[in-house]
Amino acid sequence: MRILIAILVALSFSATAEQKVLRIPFLIAETNFDPAFASDLYSNNVIDEILEPPLTYDMLARPAKLKPQTVEAMPEITEGGRIYTMRVKKGIYFSDDPVFKGKKRELVAQDFIYAIQRLIDPKMSSPNSWMVDGKIEGLDEMRDKAKKAGKLDYDAPISGLRALDRHTLQIRLAKPDYNFLYILALGTLGAQAREVVEHYGSEIGGHPVGTGAFVLKEWKRSSKIVLERNPTFREEYYDAQPAAADVEGQKLAAEMKGKRLPCIDRVEIYIIEESQPRWLAFLNNELDWINFPYEFRSTVVPDGTHLAPWAKKRGFKTFPSVEAGTTYLYYNMKDPVWGGYKPEQVALRRAVGFAYDIDEEINLVRNGFGVEAVTPVPPGVLGFDANFNLGRTHDPAKAKALLDMFGYVDRDGDGWRETPDGKPLVFEYATGPSQLERLFTQLWKKNLDTIGIRMEVVVEKWPDLRKKSKLGKLQNWHLAWNGDFPDAENFYQLLYGPNCGSSNDGCFQLPEFDRLYEKALAIPPTNAEERAKVYQQMARLVAVYQPWKLNVHRKRIDFVQPWVLGWRKQQFLHEAMRYADIDLEIRAKYMK
C-alpha cells in the first residue's frame, strides 16, 4: 500500500506541479456520499466538503461556536423555541452538473426543505431520520402517509417546512427544541437540488452535487477518493475567532488571515486500514496529516506528550486532544439472550461489563491513548459529569457471582456456561479484519474465557457489518460515536427508543429514559444546569440497564506536516479540509 501511494503521489506531482494537493488517510472505507444514506464518519467527512447546511462552526473557537454558512445571519427563533426563520444568501450556486444543462443553478430555500424530506422518505430508510423525527410539525404525518401510500409526495405542503419566498426558510417545530440549531449545522441537512437527485436516482451516492468548496472528481470504492476545488464556489474568505488566550489558535488564524477559500486545489483521500502502512506513508511525506496510531507511542512520543528527538527534527506539528466521542459495545436489545430488561438479562450484561478489563485496553491495546468512559457523554460536551462514579468496573469475581446467582452455570461440565434454561450461552463478537481489531478480539476472548462464557467471532468488513447492524442482525457490535454537536442529546439519541431502526442500533427502548430525553430537549440553553441534571438521571439508567458496555473516550494526537497551514482538528467539523493551506516552498524542501 505504501509503495502504491508513493507511485500515485509521484504521478500527481508530475501532472500538477503547482497545484496544492492535500493527501490524507481514512481508517475505514466510506459507504457513499448520499447524506440521507450515509451515517458513518468517513462518508460524512466527504459530504461536509460538498454539501452545505445553513450553519457551520467557527474553525478555531473553543468552546465550539455556531455561525451562519449559507444563510445571512443566525436563525431568528420565536414562539419560545418553536419557529426558526432564516434568509438564504443570494448568489450561492450549485457546482456545475450536466443536469443543469449549462445554466447556473442558484441555491434556494426549497433545497433545504427537499433535503429534510428525503430523510423521512420510506424508500430511503434513512439512518439519519433521528435528526428530524418528531421534531418538525407535520413531518411525521407526511412520513406515515407515505408509508401507507408506498411513496412520498414531495410536492405536498408541510406546515412545519415553508419557503416563505425564494430565499426565506421557516421551520416550525412540533415542540420547543433549543438544540435544533445544532441540527442545522449538520452536513446531512446540506442543500440538495431535487432535479439532480431524481436524475441520478439510486446512483446519487456517487454523484453528490452541492454548493460547497469541493466537488467529487474520482471515487474508487474502498480505495481512493479525490476532491477538486469547486470552480463555481462563491467568494469566501477565512474567518475564525480563536480566544485571545489561545496562542495556538491565534497563530493558525494569522497563517490564514485574508485567504480566499478553499486554498487547496485538490484533496486525495486514501483508505489505509492498517496502522503500520498508514504511519509509514506519513513518515515518507505521502500524507499531510494523520491521527497518530498509538501502537508507535514508545518510539515517537515515549512519555505520551513530548516528541522523540528524531521526530522534532522532522518539524511535525502536533495537536493533542481528547475526542468529543465515546467507544462502546452495544447489545441488540431484541436478542432473546443478550437483550431484554428482565433482571437475569441485565445481570448477564453487567457480568460481561465486570469481566472486561478496561485498564488493559487503555494501557496495552491503546498504549495509554484513552480515558475510561463511565457515561456515554465525553468531556467538553454539555452533560459530561466528571464526578459520576461507577466504583470498580473490572471485577471478574463479581461477574462470576452474578452469573451464578441468575442461573448462568456450567451444567454439562465442558467448561462453558449455559443459559438458565440449559441452552448454550454464546457471545457472538462482531469485528473487522485489521490488526488493531484483532487485538481487541483477543482481549475480549481472554476476559470472557475467564468467566466461562464461550465467544465466537464474526469477521467482516465495516460496511458489511453496518448493513447487518441496521437490519438488527448482529448480537452486539463495537462502535464509536464522535459527537455531531456539543450537547449530550447527540449521544443519548443513540439510546432514544423511537430512534430504533435509525441511529439506535441496539434498539434500547425504555419509557423512563425516553421521557427524560424529551424533557431535556425542552429546557432552554440558558438553563444548562437544569439540563445537565436531567442528563445525569439518564446516565444512571444507562448504568443500571447496561444496553452498552462503555469503553473509552479516545485520546488523540494529530500529526501535521510542517508545510500545512491553518489546520487543527475541530471536533464538530470533521476533517475541515477547506480550511487548510499548503506552503509549496516548504513542501518542496522536504520532498528533495
C-alpha positions as CSV (number, residue, x, y, z in Angstrom):
1,M,0.0,0.0,0.0
2,R,2.8,2.4,0.9
3,I,4.5,1.8,-2.4
4,L,1.3,2.3,-4.3
5,I,0.7,5.7,-2.6
6,A,4.3,6.7,-3.4
7,I,3.7,6.0,-7.1
8,L,0.4,7.8,-7.1
9,V,1.9,10.8,-5.3
10,A,4.8,11.0,-7.8
11,L,2.5,10.9,-10.7
12,S,0.4,13.6,-9.1
13,F,3.4,15.8,-8.6
14,S,4.5,15.5,-12.2
15,A,1.0,16.2,-13.6
16,T,0.1,19.0,-11.2
17,A,3.4,20.5,-10.1
18,E,2.0,23.9,-9.0
19,Q,-1.3,22.6,-7.5
20,K,-1.8,22.5,-3.8
21,V,-2.7,18.9,-3.2
22,L,-3.8,17.7,0.3
23,R,-3.3,14.0,1.0
24,I,-5.0,12.4,4.0
25,P,-5.9,8.9,5.1
26,F,-9.2,7.3,6.1
27,L,-9.0,4.4,8.5
28,I,-12.3,2.8,7.3
29,A,-13.8,2.6,3.9
30,E,-16.7,5.0,3.1
31,T,-20.2,3.8,2.2
32,N,-21.3,6.5,-0.3
33,F,-22.0,10.3,-0.4
34,D,-25.7,10.5,-0.1
35,P,-26.5,12.3,3.1
36,A,-29.8,10.5,3.5
37,F,-28.0,7.2,3.5
38,A,-24.5,7.7,5.0
39,S,-24.2,7.6,8.7
40,D,-20.5,6.8,9.1
41,L,-17.8,9.3,9.9
42,Y,-15.7,8.8,6.8
43,S,-18.5,9.3,4.3
44,N,-19.7,12.3,6.2
45,N,-16.1,13.7,6.1
46,V,-16.5,14.0,2.3
47,I,-20.2,15.1,2.3
48,D,-19.3,18.0,4.5
49,E,-16.9,19.4,1.9
50,I,-19.5,19.1,-0.9
51,L,-22.9,19.9,0.6
52,E,-23.6,22.9,2.8
53,P,-26.2,23.2,5.6
54,P,-27.5,26.6,6.8
55,L,-25.0,26.8,9.7
56,T,-21.4,25.8,10.5
57,Y,-18.8,26.1,13.3
58,D,-16.1,28.6,13.8
59,M,-12.9,26.7,12.9
60,L,-10.9,27.8,15.8
61,A,-13.3,28.9,18.6
62,R,-13.2,26.9,21.8
63,P,-15.7,26.1,23.1
64,A,-17.5,25.4,19.8
65,K,-19.4,28.3,18.3
66,L,-22.0,28.2,15.6
67,K,-22.1,30.7,12.8
68,P,-24.0,31.3,9.5
69,Q,-22.8,29.4,6.4
70,T,-25.4,29.7,3.6
71,V,-27.8,32.0,5.5
72,E,-27.3,35.7,6.1
73,A,-27.5,35.5,9.9
74,M,-28.2,33.1,12.7
75,P,-31.9,32.0,12.6
76,E,-34.5,34.1,14.3
77,I,-36.0,31.9,16.9
78,T,-39.6,32.8,18.1
79,E,-42.6,31.3,19.9
80,G,-40.4,30.0,22.7
81,G,-38.1,28.0,20.6
82,R,-40.6,26.6,18.0
83,I,-40.1,28.7,14.9
84,Y,-36.8,29.1,13.2
85,T,-36.7,31.7,10.3
86,M,-33.6,32.3,8.2
87,R,-32.7,34.1,5.0
88,V,-30.7,32.1,2.5
89,K,-27.8,34.2,1.0
90,K,-28.4,35.2,-2.6
91,G,-25.8,34.4,-5.3
92,I,-24.8,30.9,-4.0
93,Y,-24.8,28.4,-6.8
94,F,-24.6,24.6,-7.0
95,S,-21.5,23.2,-8.7
96,D,-21.9,22.6,-12.4
97,D,-23.5,19.4,-13.5
98,P,-25.0,18.1,-16.8
99,V,-28.4,18.0,-15.1
100,F,-28.4,21.8,-15.2
101,K,-27.8,21.9,-18.9
102,G,-25.2,24.6,-18.8
103,K,-27.2,27.0,-16.7
104,K,-26.3,28.3,-13.2
105,R,-28.5,26.8,-10.5
106,E,-29.0,29.1,-7.5
107,L,-29.5,27.8,-4.0
108,V,-33.0,28.5,-2.7
109,A,-34.9,27.7,0.5
110,Q,-36.7,24.8,-1.1
111,D,-33.4,22.9,-1.5
112,F,-33.2,22.7,2.3
113,I,-36.8,21.5,2.6
114,Y,-36.1,18.8,0.0
115,A,-33.0,17.6,1.9
116,I,-35.1,17.2,5.0
117,Q,-37.9,15.4,3.2
118,R,-35.5,12.8,1.9
119,L,-34.7,11.8,5.5
120,I,-38.3,10.6,6.1
121,D,-38.9,9.1,2.7
122,P,-39.7,5.4,3.5
123,K,-37.9,4.3,0.3
124,M,-34.7,5.7,1.8
125,S,-34.9,4.0,5.2
126,S,-32.5,6.7,6.3
127,P,-30.4,6.0,9.4
128,N,-30.4,9.8,9.9
129,S,-34.1,10.3,10.3
130,W,-33.5,10.7,14.0
131,M,-32.4,14.3,13.2
132,V,-35.9,15.3,12.3
133,D,-38.2,12.5,13.6
134,G,-40.8,14.0,16.0
135,K,-39.2,17.5,15.7
136,I,-40.9,19.3,12.8
137,E,-44.6,20.0,12.7
138,G,-46.4,17.8,10.1
139,L,-43.3,15.8,9.1
140,D,-44.2,12.6,10.9
141,E,-47.7,12.7,9.4
142,M,-46.1,13.1,5.9
143,R,-43.9,10.1,6.6
144,D,-46.8,7.9,7.9
145,K,-48.9,8.8,4.9
146,A,-46.0,7.9,2.6
147,K,-45.7,4.5,4.3
148,K,-49.3,3.8,3.6
149,A,-49.2,5.1,0.0
150,G,-45.8,3.5,-0.7
151,K,-44.5,6.8,-2.0
152,L,-43.6,10.2,-0.5
153,D,-45.4,13.2,-2.1
154,Y,-42.6,15.8,-2.2
155,D,-45.0,18.4,-3.5
156,A,-47.4,18.1,-0.6
157,P,-47.4,21.2,1.7
158,I,-45.9,20.7,5.2
159,S,-47.0,23.1,8.0
160,G,-43.6,22.9,9.6
161,L,-41.5,23.4,6.5
162,R,-42.2,26.5,4.4
163,A,-40.4,28.6,1.8
164,L,-41.9,32.0,2.6
165,D,-40.3,33.2,-0.6
166,R,-37.4,32.1,-2.8
167,H,-34.8,32.8,-0.2
168,T,-36.6,32.6,3.2
169,L,-36.8,29.3,5.0
170,Q,-39.1,28.9,8.0
171,I,-39.2,25.7,10.2
172,R,-41.9,25.3,12.7
173,L,-41.1,22.6,15.3
174,A,-43.7,20.3,16.9
175,K,-42.4,21.4,20.3
176,P,-39.6,23.6,21.6
177,D,-36.2,22.2,20.9
178,Y,-33.3,24.6,21.5
179,N,-30.8,22.1,20.2
180,F,-32.3,22.3,16.7
181,L,-29.7,25.0,15.9
182,Y,-27.1,22.2,16.0
183,I,-29.1,20.1,13.6
184,L,-29.0,23.0,11.2
185,A,-25.2,22.7,11.1
186,L,-25.0,19.0,10.1
187,G,-23.9,18.2,6.6
188,T,-26.8,15.7,6.4
189,L,-29.1,18.8,6.1
190,G,-26.9,20.2,3.3
191,A,-29.0,21.6,0.5
192,Q,-29.7,19.3,-2.4
193,A,-31.1,20.1,-5.8
194,R,-34.2,17.9,-6.4
195,E,-33.6,17.6,-10.1
196,V,-30.1,16.2,-9.5
197,V,-31.3,13.6,-7.0
198,E,-34.2,12.5,-9.3
199,H,-31.9,12.3,-12.3
200,Y,-29.2,10.1,-10.7
201,G,-31.7,8.1,-8.6
202,S,-30.1,5.2,-6.7
203,E,-26.7,6.3,-8.0
204,I,-26.9,9.7,-6.3
205,G,-24.4,8.4,-3.6
206,G,-21.7,8.5,-6.3
207,H,-22.8,11.9,-7.8
208,P,-23.1,14.4,-4.9
209,V,-23.8,17.9,-6.2
210,G,-23.7,20.8,-3.7
211,T,-22.7,24.3,-3.1
212,G,-19.6,23.5,-1.1
213,A,-15.9,24.3,-1.7
214,F,-15.1,20.9,-3.4
215,V,-16.6,18.6,-6.0
216,L,-16.2,14.8,-6.2
217,K,-13.7,14.2,-9.0
218,E,-12.9,10.5,-8.6
219,W,-14.1,7.6,-6.5
220,K,-12.5,4.2,-6.3
221,R,-14.6,2.5,-3.7
222,S,-12.8,1.5,-0.5
223,S,-9.5,2.7,-2.1
224,K,-9.2,6.3,-3.1
225,I,-11.4,9.4,-3.2
226,V,-10.4,12.6,-5.0
227,L,-12.0,16.0,-4.4
228,E,-11.2,19.1,-6.5
229,R,-11.8,22.8,-5.9
230,N,-15.3,23.8,-7.0
231,P,-14.7,26.3,-9.8
232,T,-18.0,28.0,-9.1
233,F,-17.6,28.3,-5.4
234,R,-18.5,31.8,-4.2
235,E,-16.1,34.4,-2.9
236,E,-15.5,33.4,0.7
237,Y,-12.6,34.2,3.0
238,Y,-11.1,32.6,6.0
239,D,-12.8,33.9,9.1
240,A,-12.1,32.3,12.5
241,Q,-12.2,33.8,16.0
242,P,-9.9,31.9,18.5
243,A,-9.9,33.1,22.1
244,A,-7.3,35.7,22.9
245,A,-5.6,33.3,25.3
246,D,-5.5,30.5,22.7
247,V,-1.9,31.1,21.5
248,E,-2.0,28.1,19.1
249,G,-5.3,29.2,17.6
250,Q,-4.1,32.8,17.2
251,K,-1.0,31.5,15.3
252,L,-3.2,29.4,13.0
253,A,-5.6,32.3,12.4
254,A,-2.6,34.5,11.4
255,E,-1.4,31.9,8.9
256,M,-4.8,32.1,7.2
257,K,-5.8,35.7,7.5
258,G,-7.3,37.2,4.4
259,K,-7.1,34.0,2.3
260,R,-9.8,33.0,-0.1
261,L,-11.3,29.6,0.5
262,P,-10.6,26.9,-0.4
263,C,-6.8,27.3,-0.5
264,I,-6.4,23.7,-1.6
265,D,-6.8,22.7,-5.3
266,R,-7.2,19.0,-4.8
267,V,-7.7,16.5,-2.0
268,E,-6.6,12.9,-2.3
269,I,-8.0,10.5,0.3
270,Y,-6.6,7.0,0.7
271,I,-8.2,4.2,2.6
272,I,-5.5,2.7,4.7
273,E,-7.0,0.4,7.3
274,E,-3.8,-0.9,8.9
275,S,-1.8,1.4,11.2
276,Q,1.7,0.5,10.0
277,P,1.4,1.4,6.3
278,R,-0.6,4.5,7.3
279,W,2.2,5.7,9.6
280,L,5.0,4.8,7.2
281,A,3.2,6.8,4.5
282,F,3.1,9.8,6.7
283,L,6.8,9.4,7.6
284,N,7.5,9.2,3.9
285,N,5.8,12.6,3.3
286,E,3.0,10.9,1.3
287,L,0.3,12.1,3.8
288,D,-0.2,15.6,5.1
289,W,-1.8,14.8,8.4
290,I,-2.7,11.7,10.5
291,N,-4.3,10.7,13.7
292,F,-1.2,9.2,15.4
293,P,-1.5,5.4,15.6
294,Y,-0.9,4.7,19.3
295,E,0.9,1.4,18.5
296,F,4.0,3.5,17.9
297,R,4.0,5.6,21.0
298,S,7.2,4.2,22.5
299,T,9.3,5.4,19.6
300,V,7.6,8.6,18.8
301,V,6.1,10.1,22.0
302,P,7.7,7.9,24.7
303,D,6.2,9.9,27.6
304,G,2.8,10.3,25.9
305,T,3.3,14.1,25.4
306,H,6.7,15.1,24.0
307,L,8.1,14.1,20.7
308,A,11.3,12.0,20.5
309,P,14.3,14.0,19.2
310,W,14.2,12.5,15.7
311,A,10.5,13.5,15.3
312,K,11.2,17.0,16.5
313,K,13.8,17.3,13.7
314,R,11.2,16.4,11.2
315,G,9.2,19.6,12.1
316,F,6.0,17.8,12.7
317,K,3.2,19.9,14.3
318,T,1.2,18.0,17.0
319,F,-2.2,18.7,18.4
320,P,-3.2,16.5,21.4
321,S,-6.8,16.3,22.5
322,V,-9.5,14.1,24.0
323,E,-12.1,13.3,21.3
324,A,-15.6,14.5,21.8
325,G,-16.6,10.9,21.3
326,T,-17.2,7.6,23.0
327,T,-16.4,4.0,22.1
328,Y,-18.8,1.3,23.3
329,L,-20.2,-2.1,22.5
330,Y,-23.9,-2.1,22.1
331,Y,-26.2,-5.1,22.7
332,N,-29.1,-6.0,20.5
333,M,-31.9,-5.4,23.0
334,K,-34.2,-7.6,20.9
335,D,-31.9,-10.6,21.2
336,P,-33.6,-13.2,23.4
337,V,-30.5,-13.9,25.4
338,W,-28.4,-10.8,25.5
339,G,-31.1,-8.2,25.1
340,G,-34.2,-7.6,27.3
341,Y,-34.9,-5.9,30.5
342,K,-35.6,-8.8,32.9
343,P,-33.3,-9.0,36.0
344,E,-31.4,-12.0,34.6
345,Q,-30.8,-10.3,31.3
346,V,-29.5,-7.2,32.9
347,A,-27.3,-9.3,35.2
348,L,-25.8,-11.1,32.2
349,R,-24.8,-7.8,30.5
350,R,-23.5,-6.4,33.9
351,A,-21.4,-9.6,34.3
352,V,-19.7,-9.1,31.0
353,G,-19.0,-5.5,31.9
354,F,-17.3,-6.6,35.1
355,A,-15.3,-9.2,33.2
356,Y,-13.9,-6.7,30.7
357,D,-10.5,-5.2,31.8
358,I,-10.7,-1.7,30.6
359,D,-7.3,-0.8,32.0
360,E,-5.8,-3.4,29.8
361,E,-7.5,-1.9,26.8
362,I,-6.3,1.6,27.7
363,N,-2.7,0.7,28.7
364,L,-1.9,-2.3,26.4
365,V,-4.0,-2.1,23.3
366,R,-4.3,1.7,23.2
367,N,-0.9,2.5,24.7
368,G,-2.5,4.9,27.2
369,F,-4.5,6.8,24.5
370,G,-7.8,6.7,26.2
371,V,-9.8,7.7,29.3
372,E,-12.3,5.3,30.7
373,A,-15.9,6.2,29.8
374,V,-18.4,5.8,32.7
375,T,-21.3,7.6,30.9
376,P,-22.0,8.0,27.1
377,V,-21.1,11.7,27.3
378,P,-17.5,12.8,26.7
379,P,-15.5,15.7,28.2
380,G,-16.2,19.1,26.5
381,V,-19.9,18.3,25.9
382,L,-22.8,19.6,28.0
383,G,-23.9,16.8,30.2
384,F,-20.5,15.4,30.9
385,D,-20.2,14.7,34.7
386,A,-16.6,14.4,35.9
387,N,-18.0,13.2,39.3
388,F,-20.1,10.3,38.0
389,N,-18.6,7.2,39.7
390,L,-19.4,3.5,39.0
391,G,-16.9,2.2,41.5
392,R,-14.7,-0.6,40.5
393,T,-15.6,-1.5,36.9
394,H,-13.3,-4.6,36.5
395,D,-14.2,-7.3,38.9
396,P,-14.2,-10.9,37.5
397,A,-15.2,-12.4,40.9
398,K,-18.3,-10.2,40.9
399,A,-19.0,-11.2,37.3
400,K,-18.9,-14.9,38.2
401,A,-21.1,-14.3,41.3
402,L,-23.7,-12.5,39.2
403,L,-23.8,-15.3,36.6
404,D,-24.1,-18.0,39.3
405,M,-26.9,-16.1,41.1
406,F,-29.0,-15.8,38.0
407,G,-28.5,-19.4,36.7
408,Y,-25.9,-19.0,34.1
409,V,-23.9,-22.0,35.1
410,D,-21.9,-24.9,33.5
411,R,-24.4,-27.7,33.5
412,D,-22.6,-30.2,31.4
413,G,-19.1,-29.8,32.7
414,D,-17.5,-28.7,29.4
415,G,-16.1,-25.5,31.0
416,W,-18.6,-23.2,29.4
417,R,-21.8,-21.7,31.0
418,E,-25.3,-22.3,29.7
419,T,-28.4,-20.1,30.0
420,P,-30.8,-20.6,32.8
421,D,-32.9,-22.9,30.6
422,G,-29.9,-25.1,29.7
423,K,-29.1,-23.7,26.2
424,P,-25.6,-22.8,25.1
425,L,-24.5,-19.3,26.1
426,V,-22.6,-17.9,23.2
427,F,-21.3,-14.3,22.9
428,E,-21.1,-13.5,19.1
429,Y,-18.5,-10.8,18.8
430,A,-18.7,-8.8,15.5
431,T,-15.5,-7.2,14.3
432,G,-13.3,-6.2,11.4
433,P,-10.1,-7.8,10.0
434,S,-7.5,-5.2,10.9
435,Q,-4.5,-5.9,13.1
436,L,-5.8,-3.5,15.8
437,E,-9.3,-5.1,15.7
438,R,-7.6,-8.5,16.2
439,L,-6.0,-7.1,19.4
440,F,-9.4,-6.1,20.7
441,T,-10.8,-9.5,19.8
442,Q,-8.0,-11.3,21.7
443,L,-8.7,-9.1,24.8
444,W,-12.5,-9.8,24.7
445,K,-11.9,-13.5,24.4
446,K,-9.4,-13.6,27.2
447,N,-11.8,-11.8,29.5
448,L,-14.8,-13.9,28.6
449,D,-12.8,-17.1,28.9
450,T,-12.0,-16.0,32.5
451,I,-15.7,-16.2,33.5
452,G,-16.6,-19.2,31.4
453,I,-18.6,-17.6,28.5
454,R,-17.9,-19.0,25.1
455,M,-17.1,-16.4,22.4
456,E,-17.5,-16.8,18.7
457,V,-16.1,-14.2,16.3
458,V,-17.8,-12.8,13.2
459,V,-15.3,-11.1,11.0
460,E,-16.4,-8.9,8.1
461,K,-15.6,-5.5,6.6
462,W,-17.1,-2.5,8.3
463,P,-19.6,-1.6,5.5
464,D,-21.0,-5.2,5.6
465,L,-21.3,-5.1,9.4
466,R,-23.0,-1.8,9.2
467,K,-25.7,-3.2,6.9
468,K,-26.3,-6.1,9.3
469,S,-26.4,-3.8,12.3
470,K,-29.0,-1.6,10.7
471,L,-31.1,-4.7,10.0
472,G,-30.8,-5.9,13.6
473,K,-28.8,-9.0,12.6
474,L,-25.9,-8.5,15.0
475,Q,-25.9,-9.7,18.6
476,N,-23.6,-6.9,19.5
477,W,-21.1,-4.6,17.8
478,H,-18.2,-2.4,19.0
479,L,-18.7,1.2,17.7
480,A,-17.5,4.7,18.3
481,W,-19.6,7.8,18.1
482,N,-17.9,11.1,17.5
483,G,-20.2,14.0,18.6
484,D,-22.0,16.0,15.9
485,F,-22.6,18.8,18.4
486,P,-21.6,19.7,21.9
487,D,-24.7,18.6,23.8
488,A,-25.4,15.2,25.4
489,E,-28.6,14.9,23.4
490,N,-26.4,13.9,20.4
491,F,-25.1,10.9,22.4
492,Y,-28.4,9.9,24.2
493,Q,-30.3,10.0,20.9
494,L,-28.4,6.7,20.2
495,L,-30.4,5.2,23.0
496,Y,-33.7,7.0,22.5
497,G,-36.4,4.4,21.9
498,P,-38.1,6.0,18.8
499,N,-34.7,6.0,17.1
500,C,-34.7,2.2,16.9
501,G,-34.2,1.4,13.2
502,S,-32.2,4.6,12.6
503,S,-29.4,5.7,15.0
504,N,-30.4,3.4,17.9
505,D,-28.7,0.3,16.5
506,G,-29.3,-1.7,19.7
507,C,-33.0,-0.7,19.9
508,F,-32.8,0.2,23.6
509,Q,-36.4,1.2,24.4
510,L,-37.1,2.3,28.0
511,P,-40.1,4.7,28.5
512,E,-38.5,6.3,31.6
513,F,-35.3,7.1,29.6
514,D,-37.4,8.4,26.6
515,R,-39.3,10.8,28.9
516,L,-36.2,12.3,30.3
517,Y,-34.7,12.7,26.8
518,E,-37.8,14.6,25.7
519,K,-37.7,16.7,28.9
520,A,-34.1,17.7,28.2
521,L,-35.0,19.0,24.7
522,A,-37.5,21.5,26.1
523,I,-35.0,23.1,28.5
524,P,-33.6,26.4,27.1
525,P,-29.8,26.6,26.7
526,T,-29.8,29.4,29.2
527,N,-30.6,26.8,31.9
528,A,-27.7,24.5,31.3
529,E,-27.6,23.4,34.9
530,E,-31.2,22.0,34.8
531,R,-30.5,20.2,31.5
532,A,-27.3,18.7,33.0
533,K,-29.3,17.3,35.9
534,V,-31.7,15.5,33.5
535,Y,-28.7,14.1,31.7
536,Q,-27.3,12.8,35.0
537,Q,-30.6,10.8,35.5
538,M,-30.3,9.4,32.0
539,A,-26.7,8.3,32.8
540,R,-27.9,6.4,35.8
541,L,-30.4,4.5,33.8
542,V,-27.8,3.5,31.3
543,A,-25.6,2.3,34.2
544,V,-28.5,0.3,35.6
545,Y,-29.7,-1.4,32.4
546,Q,-26.4,-1.7,30.6
547,P,-27.6,-1.5,27.0
548,W,-24.0,-0.6,26.2
549,K,-20.6,-1.8,27.5
550,L,-18.9,1.6,27.7
551,N,-15.2,1.6,26.9
552,V,-13.3,4.9,26.4
553,H,-13.1,8.5,25.3
554,R,-10.2,8.3,22.9
555,K,-7.1,10.5,23.3
556,R,-5.5,11.5,20.0
557,I,-2.5,13.4,18.7
558,D,-2.9,14.8,15.3
559,F,0.4,14.9,13.5
560,V,0.6,17.5,10.8
561,Q,3.3,18.1,8.2
562,P,5.3,21.3,8.6
563,W,4.0,22.7,5.2
564,V,0.4,22.5,6.2
565,L,-1.0,25.9,7.4
566,G,-4.0,26.9,9.4
567,W,-5.3,23.4,10.4
568,R,-6.0,21.7,13.6
569,K,-8.8,19.2,14.5
570,Q,-12.1,20.9,15.0
571,Q,-14.3,18.4,16.9
572,F,-17.5,19.1,15.1
573,L,-16.3,19.9,11.6
574,H,-14.8,16.5,10.9
575,E,-11.7,16.9,8.6
576,A,-12.4,20.6,7.7
577,M,-10.2,20.3,4.5
578,R,-11.5,23.5,3.2
579,Y,-9.8,25.4,6.0
580,A,-6.3,24.1,5.3
581,D,-3.5,25.6,3.2
582,I,-0.2,24.2,1.9
583,D,3.1,26.1,1.6
584,L,4.5,24.8,-1.6
585,E,8.0,26.1,-0.9
586,I,8.3,24.4,2.4
587,R,6.9,21.2,0.9
588,A,9.4,21.3,-1.9
589,K,12.3,21.4,0.6
590,Y,11.1,18.3,2.3
591,M,10.4,16.5,-0.9
592,K,14.1,16.8,-2.1
